[in-house]
Each structure stands twice: as structure tokens, then as C-alpha cells.
Amino acid sequence: MQSPAGRRRGQILDVAIGDPQRCRECDGACCKGFVSVALSSEEYERLRALGAQRLEDWAGRCWLIIEHGCEFLVAGRCSIYPYRPELCRRFICEGD
């Protein structure tokens, strides 16, 4: 199915793809378009060490809250790209 002009649609892949060019051509749409990102406990601790302020732990589930934009999104780019969570690595955005 084709996205309408100017629209993007996201997809979570089964495995991460190594395509940083795709991210360089984007304005951080995925980093602004969701409420939260599920994290492993290791990712939670890594992001905490990187200075994350919007981390939550709800009943043993860890989350980075990204509603209204991820705190690590700087000038439309991920400032922690090499350290981003697995879910972020598996997300792709398609469309115009």
C-alpha cells in the first residue's frame, strides 16, 4: 500500500538494519511520533548513564518516554545513535 504524499508509515522489523543513510535523510519522525519506547533493563541503565531524564519503570517494564519528541533528538538527529535502543534500531519509516 502506498502512503499518501507527504505521509510516512512506520514499521518494526524483526531484525535491525544497518542503514544510517535512511536516518540521515529523515527529520526524526519516529522520535516524535510515539509515546514511549520499550527498553530492556540493560538499555534502561545505559540511557540513564547517558543522562536520560524521561525514563520510567512501570511494574518491572522499562520505558523511555518520547512523547512530544525524544530528549536525545537534537536538530532532527539522534544524539545517541550508536547507543540507541534495539527497538529504535528495528524501526523504519517509509514514505515521502
C-alpha positions, 0 to 999 in steps of 0.5 A, a space after each residue: 500500500 502506498 502512503 499518501 504524499 507527504 505521509 510516512 508509515 512506520 514499521 518494526 522489523 524483526 531484525 535491525 538494519 544497518 542503514 544510517 543513510 535512511 536516518 540521515 535523510 529523515 527529520 526524526 519522525 519516529 522520535 516524535 511520533 510515539 509515546 514511549 519506547 520499550 527498553 530492556 533493563 540493560 538499555 534502561 541503565 545505559 540511557 540513564 548513564 547517558 543522562 536520560 531524564 524521561 525514563 520510567 519503570 512501570 511494574 518491572 517494564 522499562 520505558 523511555 518516554 518520547 512523547 512530544 519528541 525524544 530528549 536525545 533528538 537534537 536538530 532532527 538527529 539522534 544524539 545517541 545513535 550508536 547507543 540507541 535502543 534495539 527497538 529504535 534500531 528495528 524501526 523504519 519509516 517509509 514514505 515521502 
